[in-house]
Amino acid sequence: MKTKIKLLAAAAIIITASAFIKPTKPALHTIGDSTVRNSNKETWGWGTPIASLFDTTKIHVENNAMAGRSTRTYLSEGRWDKVLETLKPGDFVTMQFGHNDGSIPDTTKAGRRGVLKGTGEETKVLTWPDGKVETVHTYGWYIRKFVRETKAKGATPIVVSMIPRNEFKDGKVLRADKDFGKWAAEVAQQEKAYFVDLNKITGDKYDAMGPEKVKAFFPGDHTHTNLAGAKLNAESVVDGIKGLKDCKLKNYLL
């Protein structure tokens, strides 16, 4: 009888304690390159200011992007594995790559980040000076891997096309709609993932502003924006999220 009473008392304590445990907030993880995370006081990525556009009492916003990375090196350095370990059902992952993926893939300093073009299953096998063998895939293959593994964790993947560079021709900013932006959209469609065409959304804003005003966003080169430019891109990402049908991430926007 005493044992039964002790068990009932223990169960009551557990039930009472669990009532005070707050449910874990969902998380928004951003992965990408320096255009997503770069805070050296002069140039910024949009993954930092975007947190101010969400209700962070209801969602945790974590910028997991890293400057200088391509889809290939983000994976090979184990950075994606670290994000994947923390993902849980109800989380979200935005993925924006392309700026560092364009070189010919090899083991040189210039080519260590490069990937194969397109979205297919082609591969290139490389042998590093230390004997390590690496199989390089297409840009689409890497994005597809991120998408599928995000879904497998019960989280929601959102593919994002790369921000446009400060490059104009005939008064219009150059787009990535024939390469990385196009491939990102294709993978999202094939995998039934959400897609934010950041390249187009910000590109349209740049066209409306004109080259001289846009130039003020780029203090050092044609790729990296200052904080004002990063905020504009963050707003563009949110514009895209608002247009996604049935995407629950909209519920956490301010």
Buried (B, 14 or more C-beta within 10 A) or exposed (E): EEEEEEEEEEEEEEEEEEEEEEEEBBBBBBBBBBBBBBBEEEBBBBBBBBBEBBEBEEBBBBBBBBBEBBBBBBBBEEBBEEBBEEBEEBBBBBBBBBBBBBBEBBBEEEEBBBBBBBBEEEEBEBEEEEEEEBEBBBBBBBBBBBBEBBBEBEBBBBBBBBBBBBBBEEEBBBBBBEBBBBBBBBBBEEBEBBBBBBBBBBBBBBBEBEBEEBEEBBBEEEBBBBBEBBBBBBBBBBBBBEEBEEBEBEEBEE
